[in-house]
Amino acid sequence: MIAIPPSVVDGWPAPAANPETRGPALPIIVLTFYTLASIVLCLRFYAKIRISHSVCAEDALVGLAMLPTTGVTIAVLLSKWEYLLDRHVWDLPPKMYRPSNVLATITFVLFCLASTLVRVSFLAFYRRLIQHQHRKLYIRVIYATIFFAVGLSIAYIFGLIFRCRPFKASYDFNPPSFRPSYPYQCANREILMFSGSAMVTVLDFWVMLLPGPIVWQLNLPIKTRIGVLGMFLLGLLICVCGVFKTIYIYRLVHTYDESWVACPIWIVSALELQVGIICSCAPSLRVVARECLKRRRDDLACRRVRQNWGSGSSSSDSPLAHTHLKRSIFPFHTSTSHPTHLDELDFPNGSSFDV
């Protein structure tokens, strides 16, 4: 909350007996995308553990990111169900002002942690993508981006928590005066949020566009190269969420009706994290889908072989039949054909890359 002039408070209508609220959009959107994020994260670890048999740094980072993302999701739901932050500020019960301020600060801190972990997981993946190539400048750019992202997150967290002197003044903008009753100095929380959101959104665009030059130079057919690049560009959905969040925060700067205007910010903040996790798991989803299709194809081939054996057909003795049977018995058989998938990328020096 911010200090509200008495003239503004005097112009507010009386609290309504049946106040206007934002409706059910918040829990529906947030819970839907949280469920999707949970499912794709489980599929990612399934692909890593059961198919690729390797868990990398970016997997651990995105797994850790799910913890504060869960906290943000719970906080966003509580903002509507428990703290009533889906209505106009004049309809908000006075006892809710202080706890809602505390909830907002906790949510912002968790959001910073989760978004930074997701961002660094992308960068760790880019670093592994070029581990067999001699691109020192590109590697330095990746590390510099990681340090900047972590440093920005730490600065943002400390700025939000310690924005007031004394510390307790951050949570004392409560009715009837809507300002602390003692001397205080505070930085404008909304301005801090807007500047931080704008910087992070620009950083997200940078992170999502960073792998473009490297992917384009991979030793792959042009169609496959475009497909791989398009999969990375899915991450621009995170940037879209960041843009909308920045716009809503800008509106928040110019209003005293914070609880009403901030409701979309709660939604987009949770959505940004959940979409980030979904996009970071996109390559692994492709691996799982291809493995499922391969198993289905091998199962059908095995059935045809058994039918041929049962009918006494001589085709069961053909090399092709034995090949299909072998693949059905050993479902993780690896093809030696030219790789065209993200987990089988070839680099110019002949090295391969496992997603």
Legacy VTK file of the C-alpha trace (Angstrom):
# vtk DataFile Version 3.0
C-alpha trace
ASCII
DATASET POLYDATA
POINTS 355 float
0.000 0.000 0.000
0.959 3.648 -0.383
0.045 6.758 1.590
-3.437 7.873 0.517
-4.378 11.563 0.901
-7.414 12.245 3.137
-9.136 14.048 0.261
-9.053 10.831 -1.774
-10.353 8.739 1.119
-13.209 11.200 1.684
-14.290 10.738 -1.927
-14.607 6.966 -1.653
-18.106 5.434 -1.547
-19.286 3.650 1.569
-18.340 -0.052 1.780
-20.921 -2.110 -0.079
-22.883 -4.854 1.628
-22.384 -7.011 -1.480
-19.100 -5.691 -2.940
-18.112 -6.055 -6.572
-15.383 -8.654 -7.134
-13.229 -9.777 -10.034
-14.982 -13.118 -10.453
-13.575 -16.653 -10.765
-10.937 -15.988 -13.451
-8.017 -15.930 -10.995
-8.321 -19.462 -9.532
-9.350 -21.002 -12.870
-6.365 -19.627 -14.807
-3.807 -20.112 -12.048
-4.819 -23.670 -11.145
-5.080 -24.746 -14.794
-1.578 -23.612 -15.697
-0.107 -24.855 -12.413
-1.495 -28.309 -13.188
-0.017 -28.174 -16.695
3.348 -27.045 -15.324
3.352 -29.897 -12.794
2.543 -32.464 -15.474
5.199 -31.318 -17.946
7.797 -31.117 -15.164
7.071 -34.730 -14.217
7.343 -35.719 -17.890
10.656 -33.886 -18.110
12.139 -35.876 -15.229
10.664 -39.071 -16.668
12.450 -38.345 -19.940
15.694 -37.567 -18.145
15.677 -40.527 -15.768
14.004 -43.301 -17.775
14.883 -42.388 -21.376
18.029 -40.244 -21.460
19.385 -41.598 -18.151
20.956 -38.243 -17.329
19.908 -35.361 -15.086
21.715 -32.085 -15.729
22.097 -28.773 -13.919
19.195 -27.143 -15.746
16.904 -29.976 -14.638
17.797 -29.421 -11.000
17.290 -25.661 -11.380
13.831 -25.931 -12.904
12.908 -28.535 -10.292
13.942 -26.112 -7.549
11.997 -23.343 -9.313
8.823 -25.365 -8.870
9.032 -24.897 -5.084
8.729 -21.069 -5.005
6.331 -21.301 -7.967
4.082 -23.434 -5.788
4.398 -20.811 -3.056
3.422 -18.034 -5.484
0.451 -20.078 -6.699
-0.771 -20.615 -3.137
-0.276 -16.930 -2.295
-2.197 -15.828 -5.390
-5.103 -18.089 -4.471
-5.042 -16.818 -0.884
-5.111 -13.229 -2.137
-8.629 -13.896 -3.388
-10.002 -16.523 -1.043
-8.512 -15.385 2.276
-7.363 -11.764 1.931
-10.179 -10.526 -0.364
-7.825 -8.688 -2.724
-10.235 -8.999 -5.647
-12.387 -5.998 -4.725
-12.138 -2.223 -4.533
-9.972 -0.799 -1.776
-12.945 0.896 -0.070
-14.658 -2.510 0.228
-11.591 -4.131 1.829
-12.044 -4.794 5.578
-9.569 -2.684 7.619
-8.134 -5.794 9.311
-6.960 -7.067 5.893
-4.622 -4.185 5.052
-1.589 -5.229 7.066
-1.704 -8.989 6.305
-2.287 -8.261 2.616
0.851 -6.088 2.571
2.833 -8.914 4.165
1.394 -11.389 1.649
2.349 -9.125 -1.266
5.954 -8.853 -0.060
6.279 -12.615 0.436
4.819 -13.229 -3.016
7.244 -10.804 -4.663
10.216 -12.488 -2.972
9.066 -15.961 -4.048
8.447 -14.678 -7.561
11.998 -13.306 -7.786
13.459 -16.615 -6.633
11.358 -18.721 -9.012
11.823 -16.509 -12.072
15.589 -16.341 -11.514
15.862 -20.126 -11.233
13.865 -20.613 -14.445
15.951 -17.983 -16.228
19.239 -19.534 -15.098
17.997 -23.002 -16.113
17.574 -21.727 -19.675
21.075 -20.249 -19.590
22.562 -23.464 -18.183
20.937 -25.340 -21.050
22.476 -22.921 -23.561
25.872 -23.456 -21.922
25.568 -27.206 -22.307
24.349 -26.766 -25.869
27.737 -25.355 -26.882
29.934 -27.451 -24.585
31.636 -29.108 -27.595
32.223 -25.881 -29.483
34.993 -23.342 -29.079
32.933 -20.191 -28.562
34.594 -18.382 -25.672
32.807 -15.087 -26.288
29.395 -16.753 -26.307
30.213 -18.641 -23.104
31.286 -15.401 -21.429
28.039 -13.753 -22.498
26.074 -16.612 -20.932
27.950 -16.356 -17.632
27.621 -12.563 -17.617
23.868 -12.916 -18.145
23.642 -15.397 -15.266
25.495 -13.054 -12.902
23.358 -10.102 -13.981
20.116 -12.062 -13.525
21.098 -13.259 -10.049
22.364 -9.821 -9.012
19.200 -8.106 -10.247
17.047 -10.560 -8.316
19.008 -10.017 -5.087
18.812 -6.235 -5.474
15.075 -6.416 -6.172
14.409 -8.587 -3.116
16.393 -6.364 -0.761
14.806 -3.259 -2.258
11.303 -4.564 -1.604
11.959 -5.846 1.899
13.948 -2.865 3.175
12.209 -0.074 1.289
11.136 1.703 4.500
12.947 3.148 7.492
12.035 1.958 10.046
11.397 -1.502 8.662
7.904 -1.877 10.177
6.635 1.167 8.285
6.291 -0.993 5.164
3.215 -2.623 6.674
1.601 0.300 8.529
-0.229 2.023 5.653
-3.552 1.113 7.217
-6.851 2.914 7.832
-7.981 5.321 9.026
-4.932 7.507 8.211
-3.430 5.175 5.545
0.070 6.101 6.686
2.276 5.293 9.728
1.612 7.380 12.827
5.351 7.902 13.429
8.173 9.468 11.367
9.191 7.285 8.424
10.884 7.279 5.040
9.785 4.913 2.286
10.648 4.320 -1.332
7.606 4.057 -3.570
6.851 0.342 -3.825
4.927 0.692 -7.080
7.773 2.577 -8.781
10.206 -0.073 -7.548
7.961 -2.819 -8.910
7.550 -1.088 -12.268
11.264 -0.495 -12.805
12.110 -4.038 -11.720
9.431 -5.575 -13.946
10.569 -3.552 -16.966
14.218 -4.574 -16.491
13.337 -8.232 -15.994
11.134 -8.250 -19.100
13.989 -6.860 -21.211
16.283 -9.489 -19.679
13.796 -12.236 -20.582
13.755 -11.109 -24.210
17.562 -11.251 -24.195
17.623 -14.740 -22.667
15.056 -16.116 -25.113
16.797 -14.693 -28.197
20.324 -15.591 -27.052
20.502 -19.137 -28.536
19.319 -18.060 -31.996
22.736 -17.690 -33.685
24.054 -20.969 -32.256
20.985 -23.016 -33.179
21.059 -21.640 -36.707
24.651 -22.875 -37.156
23.940 -26.460 -36.049
24.703 -29.274 -38.488
21.047 -30.028 -39.211
18.659 -29.873 -42.183
17.082 -26.452 -42.601
13.568 -27.632 -41.628
14.863 -29.267 -38.462
16.882 -26.166 -37.646
13.777 -24.002 -37.955
11.819 -26.430 -35.772
14.467 -26.412 -33.050
14.682 -22.623 -33.150
10.896 -22.372 -32.971
10.915 -24.569 -29.876
13.294 -22.146 -28.180
11.190 -19.185 -29.278
8.268 -20.635 -27.310
10.027 -18.958 -24.422
8.845 -15.630 -25.806
5.515 -16.467 -24.151
7.292 -15.668 -20.886
8.174 -12.256 -22.286
4.551 -11.662 -23.286
3.475 -12.332 -19.695
6.179 -9.948 -18.496
4.975 -7.208 -20.846
1.387 -7.505 -19.624
2.540 -7.524 -16.004
4.596 -4.364 -16.569
1.580 -2.650 -18.157
-0.644 -3.510 -15.197
2.006 -2.339 -12.733
2.208 0.959 -14.629
-1.536 1.342 -14.107
-1.018 0.556 -10.438
1.377 3.501 -10.119
-1.400 5.895 -11.147
-4.208 4.716 -8.879
-5.099 4.471 -5.211
-7.473 1.554 -5.816
-4.621 -0.933 -5.492
-6.523 -4.073 -4.561
-8.746 -3.823 -7.661
-6.054 -2.866 -10.170
-3.514 -5.361 -8.775
-5.727 -8.412 -9.294
-4.488 -9.020 -12.886
-0.907 -8.636 -11.608
-1.427 -11.579 -9.255
-2.699 -13.683 -12.171
0.021 -12.736 -14.665
2.788 -13.181 -12.074
1.777 -16.782 -11.400
1.199 -17.347 -15.110
4.674 -16.067 -15.998
6.338 -18.632 -13.741
4.122 -21.508 -14.816
4.544 -20.748 -18.526
8.297 -20.481 -17.945
8.419 -23.991 -16.509
6.264 -25.338 -19.343
8.486 -23.747 -22.005
11.681 -24.954 -20.353
10.339 -28.522 -20.502
9.343 -28.368 -24.193
12.433 -30.241 -25.523
11.870 -33.102 -23.078
8.196 -33.314 -24.055
9.308 -33.931 -27.614
11.542 -36.759 -26.423
8.679 -38.352 -24.453
6.263 -38.022 -27.378
8.725 -39.609 -29.789
9.449 -42.446 -27.365
5.733 -43.150 -26.933
5.219 -43.203 -30.705
8.200 -45.515 -31.140
6.887 -47.924 -28.514
3.466 -47.889 -30.133
5.004 -48.578 -33.543
7.146 -51.412 -32.164
4.140 -52.901 -30.385
2.152 -52.952 -33.623
5.107 -54.510 -35.436
5.384 -57.199 -32.766
1.697 -58.018 -33.137
2.090 -58.380 -36.882
5.046 -60.720 -36.359
3.045 -62.866 -33.926
0.123 -62.975 -36.340
2.476 -64.090 -39.090
3.892 -66.816 -36.845
0.400 -67.935 -35.938
-0.666 -68.126 -39.586
2.498 -69.999 -40.547
3.626 -67.266 -42.942
7.201 -67.485 -44.136
7.579 -63.749 -43.646
8.252 -64.400 -39.970
11.672 -65.659 -40.930
12.582 -62.479 -42.775
15.243 -60.118 -41.385
12.639 -57.348 -41.138
10.421 -59.437 -38.877
13.315 -60.263 -36.572
14.223 -56.554 -36.479
10.696 -55.582 -35.404
10.712 -58.299 -32.741
14.073 -57.119 -31.418
12.809 -53.541 -31.149
9.704 -54.684 -29.284
11.839 -56.585 -26.778
14.372 -53.777 -26.412
12.237 -50.585 -26.523
15.222 -48.311 -25.895
17.018 -49.424 -29.043
18.859 -46.420 -30.509
18.823 -45.825 -34.227
22.093 -45.111 -35.998
20.446 -43.060 -38.737
21.222 -39.379 -39.263
19.905 -37.456 -36.215
17.104 -35.007 -36.798
15.869 -34.441 -33.230
16.956 -32.063 -30.516
18.369 -34.843 -28.357
20.531 -36.096 -31.251
22.062 -32.871 -32.501
25.305 -33.040 -34.463
27.841 -30.267 -34.149
30.382 -29.301 -36.806
33.196 -31.156 -35.046
31.243 -34.413 -34.940
30.177 -34.316 -31.285
26.618 -35.077 -30.279
24.312 -33.459 -27.786
21.809 -35.119 -25.488
18.859 -33.040 -24.377
LINES 1 356
355 0 1 2 3 4 5 6 7 8 9 10 11 12 13 14 15 16 17 18 19 20 21 22 23 24 25 26 27 28 29 30 31 32 33 34 35 36 37 38 39 40 41 42 43 44 45 46 47 48 49 50 51 52 53 54 55 56 57 58 59 60 61 62 63 64 65 66 67 68 69 70 71 72 73 74 75 76 77 78 79 80 81 82 83 84 85 86 87 88 89 90 91 92 93 94 95 96 97 98 99 100 101 102 103 104 105 106 107 108 109 110 111 112 113 114 115 116 117 118 119 120 121 122 123 124 125 126 127 128 129 130 131 132 133 134 135 136 137 138 139 140 141 142 143 144 145 146 147 148 149 150 151 152 153 154 155 156 157 158 159 160 161 162 163 164 165 166 167 168 169 170 171 172 173 174 175 176 177 178 179 180 181 182 183 184 185 186 187 188 189 190 191 192 193 194 195 196 197 198 199 200 201 202 203 204 205 206 207 208 209 210 211 212 213 214 215 216 217 218 219 220 221 222 223 224 225 226 227 228 229 230 231 232 233 234 235 236 237 238 239 240 241 242 243 244 245 246 247 248 249 250 251 252 253 254 255 256 257 258 259 260 261 262 263 264 265 266 267 268 269 270 271 272 273 274 275 276 277 278 279 280 281 282 283 284 285 286 287 288 289 290 291 292 293 294 295 296 297 298 299 300 301 302 303 304 305 306 307 308 309 310 311 312 313 314 315 316 317 318 319 320 321 322 323 324 325 326 327 328 329 330 331 332 333 334 335 336 337 338 339 340 341 342 343 344 345 346 347 348 349 350 351 352 353 354
